[in-house]
């Protein structure tokens, strides 16, 4: 079992990073392999819509995203975290998500027929953490949804969506018991979902179903 966590903030000690790492704690406590990635450490170019991936499900753009594709495919679950930038996700997170387009599969004659690659390989699971300095959820804009909808299209079931408000200065999340608790609970629910999947698969195998 492996979990991949993606931080879309350039602040490695910022609130998004703190909350994503809080969500990782339940996995670490169980000795489960986790990988934490800060997108700011990678040079990821925008998707250019070339459609070269349509037959191979592999992107041909030669940049640091090529280092992340194996981790995405090998992971059983993913956590995405982004602060709200002008009512939306950061540019780093947007580029990352757009470059996952290569995992979308379309019928060659009818593009209304499609699926995420995970639907063919087996559904995966995800959690999303969005952070905003504002006090009202509507002022967060589309930040959470801009991560949830693409994940769903890619064949992930998003089991938790955390919307954390009123955090601006780096490190403020450490003083918010509610924010830390919500992030940890998201991680716990994601972990329990993976454990349930494993349990069900074991029972099905034992019953020869």
C-alpha positions as CSV (number, residue, x, y, z in Angstrom):
1,X,0.0,0.0,0.0
2,X,1.4,3.4,-0.9
3,X,0.1,7.0,-0.5
4,X,1.1,10.0,-2.6
5,X,0.7,13.5,-1.3
6,X,1.0,16.6,-3.5
7,X,1.5,20.1,-2.1
8,X,0.7,22.9,-4.5
9,X,2.1,25.7,-2.3
10,X,5.6,27.1,-2.6
11,X,5.7,27.5,1.2
12,X,7.3,24.2,2.4
13,X,6.4,25.3,6.0
14,X,3.2,26.9,5.1
15,X,-0.3,26.0,6.1
16,X,-1.1,23.8,3.2
17,X,2.0,21.8,3.8
18,X,1.3,21.5,7.5
19,X,-2.2,20.2,6.9
20,X,-1.2,17.7,4.2
21,X,1.5,16.3,6.4
22,X,-1.1,16.1,9.2
23,X,-3.3,14.0,6.9
24,X,-0.3,11.7,6.4
25,X,0.2,10.9,10.1
26,X,-2.3,8.0,10.3
27,X,-0.5,6.3,7.4
28,X,2.9,6.8,9.0
29,X,1.6,5.4,12.3
30,X,0.6,2.2,10.5
31,X,4.0,2.0,8.8
32,X,2.5,2.6,5.3
33,X,4.7,4.0,2.7
34,X,4.1,7.6,1.9
35,X,5.7,10.1,-0.5
36,X,5.4,13.9,-0.1
37,X,5.9,16.0,-3.1
38,X,6.2,19.8,-3.3
39,X,5.4,20.9,-6.8
40,X,7.6,23.9,-6.5
41,X,10.6,21.6,-6.6
42,X,9.7,20.5,-10.1
43,X,9.7,22.1,-13.5
44,X,6.3,21.2,-14.9
45,X,5.3,22.8,-18.2
46,X,1.7,23.3,-19.2
47,X,-0.3,20.8,-21.2
48,X,-0.2,21.9,-24.8
49,X,-3.1,19.9,-26.0
50,X,-1.1,18.0,-28.6
51,X,-3.1,14.7,-28.0
52,X,0.1,12.6,-28.5
53,X,-0.9,10.6,-25.4
54,X,-4.2,9.4,-26.9
55,X,-2.9,5.9,-27.9
56,X,-0.2,5.3,-25.4
57,X,-1.6,7.1,-22.3
58,X,1.8,8.6,-21.8
59,X,2.7,12.3,-22.1
60,X,5.6,13.1,-24.5
61,X,6.5,16.5,-22.9
62,X,10.0,16.0,-21.5
63,X,10.2,17.7,-18.2
64,X,10.0,16.9,-14.5
65,X,6.5,15.6,-14.7
66,X,8.0,12.5,-16.1
67,X,9.5,11.9,-12.7
68,X,6.1,12.0,-11.1
69,X,4.1,9.8,-13.4
70,X,5.5,6.5,-12.0
71,X,4.6,7.6,-8.4
72,X,1.1,8.5,-9.5
73,X,0.6,5.1,-11.1
74,X,2.2,3.1,-8.3
75,X,0.2,4.8,-5.5
76,X,-3.0,3.4,-4.2
77,X,-4.3,6.8,-3.0
78,X,-3.5,10.5,-3.4
79,X,-3.9,13.6,-1.3
80,X,-3.9,17.0,-3.1
81,X,-3.5,20.2,-1.2
82,X,-3.6,23.8,-2.4
83,X,-4.1,27.3,-1.0
84,X,-6.6,29.5,-2.7
85,X,-5.1,31.8,-5.2
86,X,-7.6,34.2,-6.6
87,X,-10.5,31.8,-6.0
88,X,-8.7,28.8,-7.5
89,X,-5.8,26.4,-7.1
90,X,-2.2,27.5,-7.6
91,X,-0.6,27.6,-11.0
92,X,1.7,24.7,-9.9
93,X,-1.3,22.5,-9.0
94,X,-3.2,23.5,-12.2
95,X,-0.2,22.5,-14.3
96,X,0.1,19.2,-12.5
97,X,-3.5,18.3,-12.9
98,X,-3.6,19.3,-16.5
99,X,-0.6,17.1,-17.2
100,X,-2.6,14.1,-15.8
101,X,-4.8,14.4,-18.9
102,X,-2.7,11.6,-20.5
103,X,-4.6,9.3,-18.1
104,X,-7.9,10.1,-19.8
105,X,-9.1,7.6,-22.4
106,X,-11.5,8.4,-25.2
107,X,-13.3,6.4,-27.8
108,X,-11.6,7.1,-31.1
109,X,-14.9,7.9,-32.9
110,X,-17.0,9.3,-30.1
111,X,-15.3,11.5,-27.5
112,X,-18.5,11.5,-25.4
113,X,-17.4,8.0,-24.5
114,X,-14.5,8.2,-22.1
115,X,-13.0,7.0,-18.8
116,X,-10.1,7.7,-16.5
117,X,-7.3,5.1,-16.7
118,X,-7.9,4.2,-13.1
119,X,-11.4,3.0,-14.0
120,X,-9.8,0.4,-16.3
121,X,-7.1,-0.5,-13.9
122,X,-9.2,-0.4,-10.7
123,X,-10.6,2.6,-8.8
124,X,-8.3,4.5,-6.5
125,X,-9.1,6.9,-3.6
126,X,-8.2,10.5,-2.7
127,X,-8.6,13.3,-0.3
128,X,-8.4,17.1,-1.0
129,X,-7.3,19.9,1.3
130,X,-8.0,23.5,0.3
131,X,-6.8,26.5,2.4
132,X,-8.0,30.1,2.3
133,X,-7.2,33.2,4.3
134,X,-10.8,34.4,4.1
135,X,-13.5,33.7,6.7
136,X,-16.3,32.6,4.4
137,X,-16.3,29.4,2.3
138,X,-17.6,31.2,-0.8
139,X,-14.5,33.4,-0.8
140,X,-12.4,30.2,-1.3
141,X,-14.0,30.1,-4.8
142,X,-13.4,26.9,-6.8
143,X,-10.2,25.8,-5.0
144,X,-11.5,22.5,-3.6
145,X,-13.7,21.7,-6.6
146,X,-10.8,22.4,-9.0
147,X,-9.0,19.4,-7.4
148,X,-12.0,17.2,-6.7
149,X,-13.6,17.2,-10.2
150,X,-10.4,16.2,-12.1
151,X,-9.6,13.5,-9.6
152,X,-13.1,12.1,-10.1
153,X,-12.6,12.2,-13.9
154,X,-9.3,10.3,-13.5
155,X,-11.1,7.5,-11.7
156,X,-10.5,8.4,-8.0
157,X,-13.2,8.4,-5.4
158,X,-12.7,11.5,-3.3
159,X,-13.6,10.3,0.3
160,X,-12.8,13.6,2.1
161,X,-12.7,17.3,1.1
162,X,-11.3,19.6,3.7
163,X,-11.9,23.4,3.3
164,X,-9.9,25.3,5.9
165,X,-10.5,29.0,6.3
166,X,-8.9,32.0,8.0
167,X,-5.2,30.9,7.6
168,X,-2.8,33.2,6.0
169,X,0.6,33.6,7.8
170,X,2.9,30.6,7.4
171,X,2.5,28.3,10.3
172,X,-0.9,29.5,11.6
173,X,-2.3,26.0,11.0
174,X,-0.2,24.7,13.9
175,X,-2.3,26.9,16.2
176,X,-5.6,25.8,14.9
177,X,-6.7,22.6,16.6
178,X,-9.8,22.4,14.3
179,X,-7.7,22.6,11.1
180,X,-5.3,20.0,12.3
181,X,-8.1,17.7,13.4
182,X,-10.0,18.0,10.1
183,X,-6.8,17.2,8.1
184,X,-6.0,14.2,10.3
185,X,-9.5,12.9,10.1
186,X,-9.3,13.2,6.3
187,X,-6.2,11.0,6.4
188,X,-7.8,8.5,8.8
189,X,-10.9,8.2,6.5
190,X,-8.7,7.7,3.5
191,X,-6.7,5.0,5.3
192,X,-9.8,3.2,6.6
193,X,-11.2,3.2,3.0
194,X,-8.0,1.5,1.7
195,X,-8.0,-1.0,4.6
196,X,-11.7,-1.8,3.9
197,X,-10.8,-2.4,0.2
198,X,-8.0,-4.8,1.3
199,X,-10.4,-6.6,3.7
200,X,-13.1,-7.1,1.0
201,X,-10.6,-8.3,-1.6
202,X,-9.2,-10.8,1.0
203,X,-12.7,-12.1,1.8
204,X,-13.6,-12.4,-1.9
205,X,-10.5,-14.4,-2.5
206,X,-11.2,-16.7,0.4
207,X,-14.7,-17.3,-0.8
208,X,-13.4,-17.8,-4.4
209,X,-15.6,-15.0,-5.7
